[in-house]
Amino acid sequence: MVRAASGSLVEVAVSAVPAPHALRCLEGDLGAWRQLHRQYFPIAAAFLRKLGVDERDREDACQEVFLQMFRYLARFRGEADPKTWLYRLCITQARRVRRRNKLAHTLHRVLAFLPGESLVSSPSFSERAAQRRIRAALAQLSEKERSAFVLYEMEGLAGKQIAAIVGCKEATLWRRLHDARRSFCRALAASEVEP
Amino acid sequence: MKGDAHPPDPERFEHDPALGPLLEQANAEYAAGLDEATAFRRLSERLETRAARRGRWQRVARGPVFALAAIALAALAWERSAERAQTVVFGPELARAGARAEASAATPAGQGPPAAGARGGWQSEATDARQATTQDEPAPPRGARAAKTALDSALKPERAPRLGPAQPAKPRASDSLVSAPPAPAAPVAAAVPESEPREDCLAHARQGRAQAAEHCFGERAAGSGLGAEMALYELARLRRDVLRDATGALAALGEYRARFPRGSLRNEVDLSRVELLAELGRGAQALSESAALLDTASGRERAAELHVLRGNIYRRDPNALQAAADEYAQAEARGGARGAEASRLRGDCLEALGDIAGALQAYRRYANVPGQPHAAEVSRQIERLSAGVHEGGSQP
């Protein structure tokens, strides 16, 4: 992974896209933004899915992430990899979506509009067995554990980088990851036992 | 830990023989079916809308903002003058209030401080109360309390409405795309019989009581809102997967489309409908509906599945094997586990068409993806084709 050197705004994007494109991005060139979007959209969308953002929420959440990115690119100091920044934006957005859904769900339950359980198992996108198992196991993790697990085991980031993204000490991250891995394996084993 | 010695990161699950392929496969699935072009188009539209709205707001708001600021300044100045007038009735300044009251009583009616007349309402009454009190002779503290009570009572009735109950937040326009279902209107919520416990339809299904589950979902589907949407969708799934009643499932999905044309499960319903049409042998209809679905943004997100489905339909006709192979190729291009499966199916088609080199390439692509369910079978096919053992070129 390319790590951006600290420095000017141009250097921010140099680590990810060619310099002319970076300049054009900052000048508001739609084509340059398109290139930036093309590069980071698959990462952001897949990461949001892994964080448990439902497919119906994903489009909104992804848009919000890129709106934030577009709005604050000029303020991005370039001391970190833009991807690190993107991951952080995604985590924040996923948290917002989760809170909003929780509130909506609570309201509906209070109004006795929904039963206590979810009727639809998971109609979001693919229903392949392997992915269902992973998704079910990930659902057992807490928000922080899930972020740590996905970033380490599925996105392949280094511990130091993850600690910077989630904003904790490395020691805390390893503890979280340890707990997450244990819960994940337990949930996966349970899903094997179930018919 | 000493000095700068940094322990290595723990070994990742990707090196685990069981978990590694599973995570890799899930990663591929998570990355599949993303339509970047549509996402960017929608994002651009949103940015343009925001920019236009901001520009319009700036143009429209400039004048009123200045006017409001001027009004606010004038109101502040009047407020301060009114405060100066009101302080006479409280506390140790009461003695001085008497003198001022006399002065104010001496002024002709209607020439009071302009703020009192201008604001009217409770403030006029408050001023009256204040004036009534201050017109009394040097009042003892009791008079001050009476004035304060009169002032409070004059304030209360008008202030109360300002502190009304908080209105529930309205959902944002973008919430239509969000999983959170729309907030139910009060009459709908009231219509739900709250005293009766809800029947657990899924529990019936889990315990093997399919007919009871069908009846339960049917009853719930007769209601309205998200609960009815979900019940209709579950009813269709139950009929398709458990009761093996594809026609009934199709009817439930048709009812969903008719009742909830913009429902939150519409994408799933459309896809399930295409699958059912194919299952019922209505290939032409399935092909036309899947083609229409592929033209939509939500359909493109499921393009890999749809192309595999279309390939399967074409493949039933021995004369349409090339069309099937083309559909599988499009699914293959989407990647992911569905893409890998499409490689294998395309290999079958190409082999049947006599294109052994193409079939070998497709099989090898499938074999290179770890954790595939037909890996052993495909390896045998690769060996057989590589060894040049062709048996008439037709191995569907």
Contacts between the chains, C-beta under 8 A, distances in Angstrom:
chain1	res1	chain2	res2	distance
A	30	B	44	7.0
A	34	B	40	5.9
A	37	B	36	6.9
A	37	B	39	7.5
A	37	B	40	4.9
A	37	B	43	7.0
A	38	B	36	5.8
A	38	B	40	7.4
A	41	B	34	7.0
A	41	B	36	4.7
A	41	B	39	5.8
A	41	B	40	7.2
A	42	B	31	6.1
A	42	B	34	5.5
A	42	B	36	6.6
A	45	B	34	4.9
A	45	B	39	7.4
A	46	B	27	7.7
A	46	B	30	4.6
A	46	B	31	4.4
A	46	B	34	7.1
A	49	B	30	4.9
A	50	B	30	5.5
A	54	B	179	4.4
A	55	B	301	7.8
A	56	B	177	6.4
A	56	B	178	6.3
A	56	B	179	4.3
A	56	B	264	6.3
A	57	B	177	7.6
A	57	B	178	5.2
A	57	B	179	4.8
A	57	B	180	8.0
A	59	B	39	6.9
A	59	B	42	7.2
A	59	B	177	5.7
A	60	B	174	5.5
A	60	B	177	5.1
A	60	B	178	5.5
A	62	B	39	6.2
A	63	B	39	7.5
A	63	B	42	6.8
A	63	B	43	5.3
A	63	B	46	6.1
A	66	B	43	5.6
A	67	B	43	7.4
A	67	B	46	7.4
A	67	B	47	7.4
A	70	B	47	7.2
A	97	B	178	7.6
A	100	B	178	7.1
A	100	B	180	6.0
A	101	B	178	7.8
A	101	B	179	5.9
A	101	B	180	5.2
A	103	B	180	7.9
A	104	B	180	3.4
A	104	B	181	6.9
A	104	B	183	7.5
A	105	B	180	7.5
A	107	B	183	6.6
A	108	B	181	6.9
A	108	B	183	8.0
A	108	B	184	7.2
A	108	B	226	7.8
A	111	B	184	6.0
A	111	B	189	4.4
A	111	B	192	7.9
A	112	B	189	7.0
A	112	B	192	5.5
A	112	B	194	5.0
A	113	B	184	5.0
A	113	B	188	7.6
A	113	B	189	5.9
A	113	B	192	6.7
A	113	B	225	6.5
A	113	B	226	7.3
A	113	B	227	6.7
A	114	B	226	7.0
A	114	B	227	6.4
A	115	B	198	5.0
A	115	B	200	7.4
A	115	B	227	7.4
A	117	B	200	7.5
A	117	B	202	6.7
A	119	B	201	7.5
A	119	B	202	6.8
A	119	B	227	7.5
A	119	B	230	3.9
A	119	B	231	6.7
A	119	B	233	8.0
A	119	B	234	5.6
A	120	B	230	5.3
A	120	B	233	6.2
A	120	B	234	6.5
A	120	B	265	7.1
A	123	B	233	7.0
A	123	B	265	5.9
A	123	B	268	4.2
A	125	B	33	6.0
A	125	B	301	7.1
A	125	B	302	7.0
A	126	B	29	5.2
A	126	B	32	7.0
A	126	B	33	7.4
A	126	B	305	7.5
A	126	B	336	7.7
A	126	B	337	7.5
A	126	B	338	7.0
A	128	B	25	7.9
A	128	B	29	6.1
A	128	B	337	5.7
A	128	B	338	7.8
A	130	B	22	5.5
A	130	B	25	4.8
A	130	B	26	5.9
A	130	B	29	7.3
A	130	B	337	7.3
A	130	B	371	7.3
A	131	B	25	7.2
A	131	B	26	4.9
A	131	B	29	4.3
A	131	B	30	7.3
A	131	B	337	7.7
A	133	B	22	7.3
A	134	B	22	6.6
A	134	B	23	6.9
A	134	B	26	4.0
A	135	B	26	7.7
A	152	B	9	7.8
A	152	B	12	6.9
A	153	B	12	5.9
A	153	B	13	4.9
A	153	B	14	7.2
A	153	B	23	6.2
A	154	B	23	6.1
A	154	B	26	7.5
A	154	B	27	5.7
A	154	B	30	7.8
A	156	B	12	7.4
A	156	B	14	7.6
A	158	B	9	6.2
A	159	B	9	4.8
A	174	B	10	7.1
A	177	B	10	7.2
A	181	B	13	7.4
A	188	B	19	7.7
